[in-house]
Amino acid sequence: MNARPSSHKLSRMAWTAAGGIALGLGVIGIVLPVLPTTPLLILAAFCFGKGSPRLRTWLMEHQTFGGPLRDWSEQGAIRPRHKFMACFTMGLVLTVSIVASLSPMIIMIQAIAMGGAALFILTRPNGD
């Protein structure tokens, strides 16, 4: 019997570990607005789908996270409440940067990046 795990098993373990890291960071993002919770949870679901279908199912059926993940997975949709929270947070970060007198170049880069992200978010269909 071969003592080394197969490359398929190692791949599944790596995908599952990546999903766990993304999930952990997403949960931290709930209280730390610098980390984008929803994209990290979408990444976790994707990684779990490759590494552990059981964990993906658990995440997709989770009482708190499941609904928004299913909205995205099935319709590419984002719930209006989450659109508002994302855009509000981006606006708040930009405002803090301006008040903190960051360099105009940094503020311009932030405004362009966050403006693009906000445009993407606001043009997605509304979830349930």
Disulfide bonds with the S-S distance in Angstrom:
none
